Amino acid sequence: MNKLELSPRLAAIAAQVPEGARLADVGTDHAYLPVHLLLTGTIARAVATDVNEGPLQRGRETARTYGVEDRMAFYRCDGLASVGPDQADTVAICGMGGELIARILDQAPWTRDALLLLQPMSSQPELRRWLLDHGYVIRRERVVKEGEKYYVLLTATGGENTIPYTPAELWAGRQAPEEDNPDRGEYLADQIRRRERALAGMRQGNLDQETLDREEALLAGLRDMEKEWSAWQR
């Protein structure tokens, strides 16, 4: 076998890995991402980690099936605890909560010198805020629709963000008009619908006016972002 097809989400991540990168795939599960990159010749070696033995075993089986097991190292560890900068200059952390991703990076400060490919399943505003507050800058964002779900991919490096993020940008990300991101418009519309439902529920509750004002400002910011994105697409 010399080909492994990736899901749209993983394919979008793979497209961000530079040729010749030294990849660490954190929370690897089946190791589809590093195995695909090895098969395409994008990378020569890879490290895969997981906190549980089961996913690592599945990853080893994938590597063995595609004949790349001699070019991969598997570590059972928490995040990047067994990986150092001599082993990886590109780190993929996908399919877990944003707060957990932040904790993994906090315990591996050397990642400020790496390329980070992050795909949080939750707590995206918290992850963006953490990155910006801890010496990282978000270089690019990409939305990928897979089935009925939207996945957000953050590409980050060490650096200083010079333009503060608005609450809406912390919630839904910042986008440059020249970047190709075809699912961005649908994603913003989906986020607006979710915030509208949430705000309607809050108005039925006993929430203080300050909280309601903050939520209404967030919703207004998301609507402005959607209008701006639509204008860019014309």
C-alpha positions as a printed NumPy array, in Angstrom:
array([[  0.   ,   0.   ,   0.   ],
       [  1.308,   3.452,  -0.815],
       [ -1.713,   5.712,  -0.393],
       [ -3.829,   6.675,   2.598],
       [ -6.783,   8.981,   2.002],
       [ -7.501,  11.496,   4.747],
       [-10.786,  12.987,   5.874],
       [-11.305,  16.662,   4.9  ],
       [-10.313,  17.774,   8.393],
       [ -7.051,  15.842,   8.434],
       [ -6.324,  16.726,   4.796],
       [ -6.522,  20.425,   5.705],
       [ -4.045,  19.846,   8.505],
       [ -1.715,  17.813,   6.288],
       [ -1.682,  20.629,   3.72 ],
       [ -0.12 ,  22.931,   6.333],
       [  2.847,  20.651,   7.121],
       [  6.013,  21.965,   5.429],
       [  8.108,  19.651,   3.314],
       [ 10.906,  18.151,   5.364],
       [  9.234,  18.946,   8.691],
       [  9.921,  16.934,  11.823],
       [  6.362,  16.191,  12.944],
       [  4.97 ,  15.382,  16.377],
       [  1.353,  14.207,  16.277],
       [ -0.162,  14.585,  19.744],
       [ -3.198,  12.446,  20.555],
       [ -2.475,  10.44 ,  17.447],
       [ -5.221,   7.791,  17.623],
       [ -4.799,   5.843,  14.329],
       [ -1.728,   7.855,  13.225],
       [ -3.402,   8.584,   9.899],
       [ -1.862,  12.066,   9.645],
       [  1.824,  11.135,  10.083],
       [  1.482,   7.947,   8.019],
       [ -0.088,   9.891,   5.133],
       [  2.712,  12.47 ,   5.258],
       [  5.359,   9.763,   5.284],
       [  3.754,   8.044,   2.303],
       [  3.597,  11.264,   0.283],
       [  7.226,  12.05 ,   1.072],
       [  6.345,  15.321,   2.79 ],
       [  8.222,  14.221,   5.921],
       [ 10.951,  11.646,   6.528],
       [ 10.181,  10.758,  10.15 ],
       [  7.431,  11.345,  12.696],
       [  6.729,  11.078,  16.407],
       [  3.278,  10.114,  17.682],
       [  2.091,  10.407,  21.259],
       [ -1.002,   9.527,  23.239],
       [ -1.799,   9.253,  26.925],
       [ -3.449,   5.855,  26.396],
       [ -1.976,   2.643,  25.031],
       [ -4.996,   1.739,  22.887],
       [ -4.643,   4.626,  20.415],
       [ -0.895,   4.057,  20.215],
       [ -1.444,   0.428,  19.345],
       [ -3.866,   1.409,  16.59 ],
       [ -1.271,   3.87 ,  15.333],
       [  1.418,   1.188,  15.266],
       [ -0.927,  -1.078,  13.301],
       [ -1.546,   1.678,  10.724],
       [  2.193,   2.333,  10.395],
       [  2.859,  -1.387,  10.006],
       [  0.083,  -1.799,   7.422],
       [  1.565,   0.944,   5.251],
       [  5.17 ,  -0.1  ,   5.792],
       [  6.422,   3.029,   7.591],
       [  6.838,   1.693,  11.127],
       [ 10.624,   2.063,  10.916],
       [ 10.215,   5.811,  10.394],
       [  7.931,   6.457,  13.36 ],
       [  8.424,   6.619,  17.114],
       [  5.475,   6.117,  19.465],
       [  5.435,   7.464,  23.008],
       [  2.85 ,   6.904,  25.69 ],
       [  2.926,  10.217,  27.521],
       [  0.882,  13.24 ,  28.482],
       [  0.985,  15.628,  25.55 ],
       [  4.59 ,  16.41 ,  24.63 ],
       [  6.152,  15.184,  27.879],
       [  8.446,  12.721,  26.045],
       [  9.137,  14.941,  23.014],
       [ 11.683,  17.727,  22.713],
       [ 12.702,  20.341,  20.145],
       [ 15.377,  18.013,  18.784],
       [ 12.587,  15.683,  17.609],
       [  9.955,  18.057,  16.242],
       [  9.674,  21.47 ,  14.639],
       [  6.009,  21.018,  13.679],
       [  3.385,  19.955,  16.212],
       [ -0.158,  18.818,  15.406],
       [ -2.627,  18.705,  18.297],
       [ -6.063,  17.814,  17.013],
       [ -9.37 ,  16.463,  18.207],
       [ -9.276,  17.592,  21.837],
       [-10.551,  20.498,  23.884],
       [ -8.957,  23.906,  23.616],
       [ -8.143,  24.091,  27.319],
       [ -6.334,  20.747,  27.15 ],
       [ -4.358,  21.951,  24.112],
       [ -3.362,  25.047,  26.072],
       [ -2.198,  22.914,  29.005],
       [ -0.088,  20.718,  26.706],
       [  1.596,  23.77 ,  25.177],
       [  2.103,  25.364,  28.589],
       [  4.1  ,  22.313,  29.651],
       [  6.248,  22.475,  26.492],
       [  7.449,  26.096,  26.141],
       [  9.85 ,  25.059,  23.365],
       [  6.787,  24.984,  21.082],
       [  7.136,  28.765,  20.722],
       [  9.884,  27.894,  18.235],
       [  7.699,  25.38 ,  16.385],
       [  4.9  ,  25.505,  13.845],
       [  1.662,  24.589,  15.614],
       [ -1.332,  23.043,  13.85 ],
       [ -4.193,  23.065,  16.349],
       [ -7.713,  21.763,  15.881],
       [ -9.731,  22.34 ,  19.065],
       [-13.046,  20.583,  19.516],
       [-14.226,  23.028,  22.19 ],
       [-13.167,  26.149,  24.128],
       [-11.885,  27.866,  20.995],
       [-12.148,  31.411,  22.446],
       [-10.199,  30.277,  25.511],
       [ -7.479,  28.715,  23.359],
       [ -7.123,  31.818,  21.2  ],
       [ -6.885,  33.999,  24.288],
       [ -4.317,  31.688,  25.87 ],
       [ -2.143,  31.674,  22.759],
       [ -2.185,  35.455,  22.48 ],
       [ -1.403,  35.856,  26.201],
       [  1.497,  33.374,  26.23 ],
       [  3.814,  34.425,  23.429],
       [  2.127,  32.879,  20.386],
       [  0.572,  34.485,  17.344],
       [ -2.169,  32.939,  15.201],
       [ -0.916,  33.084,  11.626],
       [ -3.897,  31.588,   9.853],
       [ -7.328,  30.089,  10.468],
       [ -9.166,  27.612,   8.289],
       [-12.696,  26.243,   8.649],
       [-13.422,  22.783,   7.258],
       [-16.868,  21.233,   7.067],
       [-16.913,  17.477,   7.474],
       [-20.356,  15.935,   7.432],
       [-22.557,  18.302,   9.411],
       [-19.777,  19.599,  11.658],
       [-17.413,  22.526,  11.29 ],
       [-13.796,  22.149,  12.361],
       [-11.452,  25.065,  12.955],
       [ -7.725,  24.737,  12.268],
       [ -5.419,  27.29 ,  13.879],
       [ -1.9  ,  27.706,  12.544],
       [  0.292,  29.386,  15.173],
       [  3.912,  30.172,  15.951],
       [  5.775,  32.057,  18.619],
       [  5.427,  35.798,  18.249],
       [  3.619,  38.889,  19.415],
       [  0.154,  39.868,  18.268],
       [  0.1  ,  43.607,  17.612],
       [ -3.623,  44.088,  16.902],
       [ -5.962,  43.155,  19.777],
       [ -8.693,  40.648,  19.03 ],
       [-12.321,  41.682,  19.415],
       [-14.641,  39.403,  21.432],
       [-16.142,  38.174,  18.144],
       [-12.675,  37.383,  16.729],
       [-11.809,  35.454,  19.884],
       [-15.032,  33.513,  19.39 ],
       [-14.895,  32.82 ,  15.635],
       [-11.346,  33.682,  14.586],
       [ -9.759,  36.367,  12.448],
       [ -9.766,  36.076,   8.67 ],
       [ -7.856,  37.86 ,   5.948],
       [ -9.801,  38.605,   2.741],
       [ -7.178,  37.083,   0.459],
       [ -7.148,  33.673,   2.169],
       [ -8.984,  30.737,   0.635],
       [-11.547,  29.563,   3.182],
       [-14.719,  28.464,   1.363],
       [-16.551,  27.185,   4.458],
       [-16.008,  30.387,   6.44 ],
       [-19.306,  32.021,   5.502],
       [-21.41 ,  28.999,   6.476],
       [-19.444,  28.673,   9.696],
       [-20.139,  32.285,  10.682],
       [-23.84 ,  31.838,   9.916],
       [-23.872,  28.727,  12.091],
       [-22.14 ,  30.547,  14.951],
       [-24.647,  33.4  ,  14.716],
       [-27.577,  30.973,  14.917],
       [-26.039,  29.323,  17.967],
       [-25.46 ,  32.633,  19.744],
       [-29.003,  33.8  ,  18.893],
       [-30.452,  30.68 ,  20.494],
       [-28.18 ,  31.036,  23.507],
       [-29.073,  34.688,  23.972],
       [-32.801,  33.927,  23.696],
       [-32.398,  31.394,  26.501],
       [-30.426,  33.841,  28.612],
       [-33.152,  36.465,  28.293],
       [-35.59 ,  33.983,  29.805],
       [-33.317,  33.492,  32.778],
       [-32.243,  35.634,  35.669],
       [-28.994,  36.887,  34.187],
       [-27.696,  40.328,  35.031],
       [-27.788,  43.079,  32.429],
       [-23.992,  43.233,  32.152],
       [-23.872,  39.603,  30.993],
       [-26.705,  40.164,  28.527],
       [-25.002,  43.281,  27.151],
       [-21.77 ,  41.332,  26.65 ],
       [-23.579,  38.537,  24.804],
       [-25.464,  41.015,  22.63 ],
       [-22.194,  42.768,  21.732],
       [-20.658,  39.403,  20.804],
       [-23.605,  38.591,  18.556],
       [-23.412,  42.006,  16.902],
       [-19.694,  41.478,  16.286],
       [-20.329,  38.099,  14.65 ],
       [-22.98 ,  39.637,  12.396],
       [-20.531,  42.357,  11.354],
       [-17.921,  39.693,  10.56 ],
       [-20.42 ,  37.795,   8.411],
       [-21.319,  40.974,   6.474],
       [-17.642,  41.778,   5.959],
       [-16.897,  38.247,   4.761],
       [-19.833,  38.354,   2.332],
       [-18.596,  41.65 ,   0.928],
       [-15.112,  40.178,   0.39 ],
       [-16.594,  37.291,  -1.619],
       [-18.247,  39.538,  -4.194]])
